[in-house]
Amino acid sequence: MISYKYVVSDKQGLHATNAMSLCRAASDYESSITLKGERKSADCKNVLALMSLGECLELLVEGPDEDQAAGFLQGLMRTIL
């Protein structure tokens, strides 16, 4: 399992556009990709669940293609957050 921590610059958390970008990217991988917030977690392949996680997030990637998925999503998260 690979994990990275992020802080969203907007106090309201992920906006719909950024959540959709993350969801689309996560859907390209077989691995289980979860975004964990302060109180709950969400499957990154579910755009609606991503938008209510808050501002302190942890990305968890586990599965057969976790190295590729984590590498790409780490760069994406830096760009959109």
N, CA, C and O of each residue as an XYZ file, in Angstrom:
324
protein
N       0.842     -1.179      0.000
C       0.000      0.000      0.000
C       0.888      1.243      0.000
O       1.905      1.300      0.691
N       0.489      2.215     -0.773
C       1.202      3.491     -0.882
C       0.262      4.594     -0.406
O      -0.924      4.584     -0.735
N       0.786      5.545      0.368
C      -0.075      6.651      0.821
C       0.681      7.974      0.779
O       1.900      8.024      0.949
N      -0.077      9.038      0.550
C       0.430     10.410      0.514
C      -0.565     11.303      1.226
O      -1.769     11.057      1.169
N      -0.080     12.336      1.895
C      -0.963     13.284      2.581
C      -0.964     14.619      1.851
O       0.055     15.057      1.315
N      -2.140     15.260      1.843
C      -2.325     16.545      1.164
C      -3.185     17.464      2.010
O      -3.987     17.007      2.824
N      -3.013     18.756      1.813
C      -3.887     19.754      2.423
C      -4.492     20.562      1.280
O      -3.774     21.131      0.458
N      -5.807     20.602      1.241
C      -6.519     21.349      0.212
C      -6.459     22.828      0.573
O      -6.739     23.203      1.711
N      -6.098     23.662     -0.386
C      -5.945     25.090     -0.116
C      -7.280     25.792      0.132
O      -7.312     26.817      0.813
N      -8.372     25.267     -0.402
C      -9.699     25.851     -0.198
C     -10.348     25.200      1.023
O     -10.418     23.973      1.103
N     -10.814     25.989      1.954
C     -11.413     25.485      3.194
C     -12.639     24.599      2.951
O     -12.994     23.795      3.813
N     -13.281     24.733      1.808
C     -14.469     23.939      1.511
C     -14.130     22.580      0.911
O     -15.033     21.791      0.633
N     -12.871     22.296      0.709
C     -12.468     20.989      0.193
C     -12.394     20.976     -1.319
O     -12.276     22.018     -1.963
N     -12.466     19.774     -1.875
C     -12.388     19.600     -3.332
C     -13.613     20.176     -4.022
O     -14.741     19.936     -3.593
N     -13.400     20.921     -5.069
C     -14.503     21.410     -5.901
C     -14.889     20.324     -6.887
O     -14.135     19.370     -7.081
N     -16.029     20.448     -7.503
C     -16.545     19.438     -8.429
C     -15.586     19.171     -9.590
O     -15.386     18.018     -9.974
N     -14.999     20.210    -10.141
C     -14.086     20.038    -11.272
C     -12.865     19.215    -10.875
O     -12.467     18.303    -11.599
N     -12.272     19.533     -9.729
C     -11.108     18.793     -9.264
C     -11.468     17.367     -8.866
O     -10.709     16.435     -9.131
N     -12.614     17.197     -8.235
C     -13.065     15.855     -7.859
C     -13.291     15.011     -9.109
O     -12.968     13.823     -9.115
N     -13.836     15.600    -10.156
C     -14.071     14.875    -11.403
C     -12.754     14.486    -12.064
O     -12.636     13.378    -12.588
N     -11.775     15.363    -12.050
C     -10.454     15.048    -12.613
C      -9.826     13.865    -11.876
O      -9.272     12.959    -12.499
N      -9.914     13.879    -10.562
C      -9.361     12.797     -9.761
C     -10.107     11.488    -10.010
O      -9.494     10.428    -10.133
N     -11.420     11.570    -10.083
C     -12.246     10.387    -10.331
C     -11.933      9.759    -11.689
O     -11.789      8.541    -11.788
N     -11.829     10.564    -12.710
C     -11.507     10.052    -14.053
C     -10.140      9.380    -14.080
O      -9.978      8.313    -14.672
N      -9.162     10.004    -13.438
C      -7.811      9.433    -13.408
C      -7.798      8.123    -12.624
O      -7.176      7.152    -13.054
N      -8.472      8.087    -11.488
C      -8.507      6.875    -10.655
C      -9.187      5.716    -11.373
O      -8.816      4.559    -11.179
N     -10.175      6.023    -12.195
C     -10.920      4.984    -12.923
C     -10.065      4.260    -13.952
O     -10.439      3.183    -14.418
N      -8.936      4.830    -14.308
C      -8.044      4.198    -15.281
C      -7.208      3.075    -14.670
O      -6.518      2.361    -15.397
N      -7.257      2.907    -13.357
C      -6.414      1.924    -12.682
C      -7.245      0.838    -12.011
O      -8.376      1.066    -11.580
N      -6.654     -0.341    -11.935
C      -7.308     -1.493    -11.306
C      -7.229     -1.427     -9.782
O      -8.086     -1.984     -9.095
N      -6.231     -0.767     -9.261
C      -6.003     -0.691     -7.812
C      -7.173     -0.036     -7.084
O      -7.953      0.721     -7.663
N      -7.264     -0.353     -5.808
C      -8.210      0.318     -4.927
C      -7.597      1.663     -4.550
O      -6.490      1.709     -4.014
N      -8.301      2.748     -4.822
C      -7.783      4.093     -4.559
C      -8.786      4.817     -3.659
O      -9.934      5.050     -4.035
N      -8.318      5.161     -2.468
C      -9.186      5.767     -1.462
C      -8.609      7.102     -1.031
O      -7.396      7.247     -0.881
N      -9.483      8.072     -0.832
C      -9.092      9.363     -0.289
C      -9.716      9.457      1.098
O     -10.936      9.403      1.251
N      -8.864      9.596      2.096
C      -9.306      9.612      3.481
C      -9.306     11.040      3.993
O      -8.295     11.737      3.911
N     -10.440     11.470      4.521
C     -10.549     12.792      5.113
C     -10.417     12.715      6.622
O     -10.031     11.681      7.166
N     -10.736     13.804      7.293
C     -10.616     13.859      8.748
C     -11.629     12.955      9.446
O     -11.324     12.372     10.487
N     -12.819     12.834      8.889
C     -13.873     12.053      9.536
C     -14.322     10.835      8.754
O     -14.889      9.907      9.331
N     -14.081     10.819      7.452
C     -14.539      9.691      6.633
C     -13.622      9.499      5.442
O     -12.718     10.298      5.200
N     -13.866      8.437      4.708
C     -13.067      8.154      3.516
C     -14.000      7.896      2.344
O     -15.188      7.623      2.519
N     -13.431      7.988      1.136
C     -14.233      7.823     -0.073
C     -13.431      7.093     -1.141
O     -12.215      7.249     -1.247
N     -14.133      6.305     -1.916
C     -13.547      5.659     -3.083
C     -13.300      6.752     -4.122
O     -14.213      7.509     -4.452
N     -12.089      6.839     -4.633
C     -11.751      7.893     -5.597
C     -12.466      7.714     -6.935
O     -12.418      8.602     -7.786
N     -13.114      6.599     -7.119
C     -13.841      6.369     -8.360
C     -15.298      6.832     -8.233
O     -16.097      6.624     -9.146
N     -15.643      7.463     -7.094
C     -16.981      7.989     -6.834
C     -16.882      9.500     -6.620
O     -16.518      9.956     -5.535
N     -17.200     10.259     -7.641
C     -16.998     11.711     -7.616
C     -17.797     12.415     -6.518
O     -17.286     13.349     -5.901
N     -19.019     11.996     -6.264
C     -19.832     12.667     -5.244
C     -19.270     12.476     -3.845
O     -19.335     13.388     -3.021
N     -18.730     11.322     -3.574
C     -18.167     11.058     -2.251
C     -16.912     11.895     -1.995
O     -16.618     12.230     -0.848
N     -16.181     12.230     -3.036
C     -14.939     12.983     -2.892
C     -15.154     14.421     -2.436
O     -14.281     15.002     -1.792
N     -16.288     14.992     -2.758
C     -16.504     16.420     -2.531
C     -16.835     16.778     -1.085
O     -16.983     17.958     -0.769
N     -16.952     15.802     -0.212
C     -17.350     16.116      1.166
C     -16.325     15.657      2.198
O     -16.691     15.337      3.328
N     -15.057     15.623      1.827
C     -14.040     15.065      2.726
C     -13.306     16.083      3.580
O     -12.654     15.697      4.550
N     -13.384     17.346      3.264
C     -12.678     18.348      4.056
C     -11.358     18.761      3.428
O     -11.140     18.566      2.233
N     -10.478     19.333      4.243
C      -9.259     19.915      3.686
C      -7.974     19.130      3.951
O      -6.998     19.329      3.228
N      -7.930     18.257      4.942
C      -6.749     17.421      5.192
C      -7.029     16.016      4.672
O      -7.897     15.315      5.192
N      -6.298     15.613      3.657
C      -6.597     14.359      2.962
C      -5.389     13.443      2.905
O      -4.243     13.891      2.928
N      -5.677     12.139      2.828
C      -4.630     11.140      2.627
C      -5.069     10.237      1.486
O      -6.166      9.680      1.515
N      -4.221     10.093      0.492
C      -4.484      9.242     -0.662
C      -3.877      7.869     -0.385
O      -2.685      7.761     -0.097
N      -4.702      6.816     -0.474
C      -4.252      5.445     -0.247
C      -4.455      4.648     -1.527
O      -5.549      4.644     -2.090
N      -3.407      3.974     -1.990
C      -3.471      3.195     -3.223
C      -2.970      1.790     -2.926
O      -1.873      1.612     -2.396
N      -3.786      0.786     -3.274
C      -3.391     -0.599     -3.038
C      -3.909     -1.471     -4.170
O      -5.094     -1.438     -4.501
N      -3.011     -2.250     -4.761
C      -3.416     -3.156     -5.822
C      -2.285     -3.469     -6.775
O      -1.142     -3.073     -6.549
N      -2.606     -4.181     -7.843
C      -1.577     -4.650     -8.765
C      -0.829     -3.550     -9.517
O       0.333     -3.733     -9.879
N      -1.473     -2.423     -9.755
C      -0.824     -1.325    -10.476
C      -0.648     -0.095     -9.582
O      -0.705      1.042    -10.048
N      -0.433     -0.350     -8.282
C      -0.371      0.752     -7.316
C       0.788      1.714     -7.566
O       0.652      2.913     -7.318
N       1.914      1.219     -8.046
C       3.050      2.113     -8.292
C       2.735      3.132     -9.385
O       3.007      4.323     -9.231
N       2.158      2.654    -10.490
C       1.800      3.553    -11.591
C       0.686      4.505    -11.161
O       0.744      5.704    -11.432
N      -0.325      3.961    -10.491
C      -1.457      4.781    -10.058
C      -1.015      5.849     -9.068
O      -1.382      7.017     -9.203
N      -0.228      5.450     -8.072
C       0.221      6.403     -7.048
C       1.093      7.489     -7.657
O       0.966      8.661     -7.302
N       1.971      7.111     -8.565
C       2.837      8.098     -9.204
C       2.060      9.137     -9.979
O       2.318     10.335     -9.859
N       1.103      8.680    -10.777
C       0.312      9.613    -11.570
C      -0.589     10.467    -10.679
O      -0.658     11.684    -10.850
N      -1.274      9.837     -9.734
C      -2.217     10.566     -8.884
C      -1.508     11.542     -7.947
O      -2.066     12.585     -7.605
N      -0.302     11.221     -7.536
C       0.461     12.146     -6.702
C       0.703     13.452     -7.455
O       0.519     14.536     -6.901
N       1.111     13.350     -8.703
C       1.328     14.543     -9.526
C       0.035     15.301     -9.774
O       0.012     16.530     -9.720
N      -1.037     14.576    -10.044
C      -2.349     15.199    -10.277
C      -2.814     15.951     -9.040
O      -3.289     17.082     -9.140
N      -2.680     15.329     -7.879
C      -3.123     15.967     -6.633
C      -2.345     17.260     -6.368
O      -2.916     18.255     -5.923
N      -1.057     17.237     -6.642
C      -0.272     18.474     -6.462
C      -0.777     19.575     -7.377
O      -0.804     20.743     -6.990
N      -1.177     19.213     -8.585
C      -1.647     20.191     -9.564
C      -3.000     20.776     -9.215
O      -3.198     21.986     -9.318
N      -3.947     19.920     -8.797
C      -5.308     20.401     -8.573
C      -5.548     20.948     -7.163
O      -6.550     21.624     -6.929
N      -4.654     20.669     -6.235
C      -4.858     21.171     -4.882
C      -4.037     22.409     -4.662
O      -4.070     22.987     -3.576
